[in-house]
Amino acid sequence: GFQLNADQRSCDDIDECIDAALNDNELCLGSFECLNTVGSYLCVCPPEYQNRSGVCQVNIPPRITGAGSILLVKIGEPSVYNFSVVDDGDTYNVGVVGGIPTGARLTYDKGNFTFSWNVQQVQNLPLTFYVVDSSNATTHLRVQVLTCGCQNEGNCTLNMLNDTSVIVICVCSKAYGGEFCEQDRNGCLEASCFTGVQCFDVPAPGVGITCGPCPIGYSGDGRHCAGINNCGLCTQLCNRTAGSYTCFCNTGYTLAADYQTCSDINECLLGTSGCTQLCNNTV
């Protein structure tokens, strides 16, 4: 593997690969290529090939399969994305382009990977995983990270606008409204009290409304009011109106000062009887 220099003292490495080529002596068989080393040589596979049981075979890049193209994360809550890697007969390394984000971790179990991330701020960005094998063949998996900003226990859903665009929509509980469920929903906009009765919204997380008292002459809970029948207070005739009543009397009677009882009219005393001599008043 070495030869003596002209100074008869030092030795130089012999490049067996070049010598073999010059002498038509094939050191490596098949698809193997000769690689010179200090004092010797190696038979290696060409780039993009792998040595599999003594045979150079075309290297197949690792295959990576994910749980989808979108990772929906919610601020302050852990989110998980799973993917798997297959690369038969080879070793590989897995990572995230640009490094694993703060608050995230990547765990491995027999070809199955779990990416866990507790996001603390809005993160609408692409996340790219990579797998590189021993021959530097690399495969990427791009996942779009979308942040769910829903508050007050609102649920996030994805709305596909088209084949390439998607937005996050918050589905709020009955007590909240707004783009991110950040507003107390005003129940008085969806329900109402009786006419003229003031409406009060039940503060979130409660739902619904409460109503003020019914108008004078009405009874009920403020949402449903009915006129009170006070005609029983009249001694003769009664006319009910909205929330009220009016007493009146039969012919020959007049309404008393209490506006409820009727008194006989004494036509003799009033001089309205039409009698020319004697007058006897009757009820």
BELDA-V324368 format. One line per field, one symbol per residue. ss: DSSP state (h for helix, s for strand, l for the rest). phi: phi as a letter, one per 40 degrees, with the letter a starting at -180 (. if undefined). psi: psi as a letter, one per 40 degrees, with the letter a starting at -180 (. if undefined). Layout:
ss=???
phi=???
psi=???
This chain:
ss=lsssllllllsssllhhhhhhhlllllllllssssssllsssssslllssssllssssllllsssslllssssslllssssssssslllllssssslllllllssssssllsssssssllllllsssssssssllllsssssssssssllllllsssssslllllssssssllllsslllllssllhhhlllllllllssslllllllsssllllllsssllllssslllhhhlllsssssllsssssllllsssllllllsssllhhhhlllllllllllll
phi=.bbccccgbbbbccccccdcccbfbccbcgccbcbcbcgaabbbccdgbbcbfgbcbdccdcbbbbcicbbcbbdgbcbbbbabbbadgababbabcggcccgbabbbafgbbbbbabcbadbbacbbcbbbccbgcbbbbbbccbccbcbfgcccbbbccacbbabcbcbccccbagcbfcbccccccbbaccdgccbbccdcccbgbbbccccdgbbicgcbbbcccbcccccbbabcbcgaabcabcdgbbccccgbcbbcccccccgbcgccbcbbcbc
psi=eiihidefdiiiihgdddddddefhhdhibeiihhiiheaiihiiiieiihhfehhihhhiihhhieiehhhihheihihhiiihhghfiiiiiahheihiheiihiigfehihhhhgheihggiihhiihhaeeehhiihhhhhhhhehiffihhihhhdaeehiihhhhiideiaidffeihhhdeeeiiiihehhhhhhiieiiaiiiaiiiheiiaeddhiihhgeeeeheciihhiheaihiiiiheiihidefdihiihgdddefedeidcihhii.
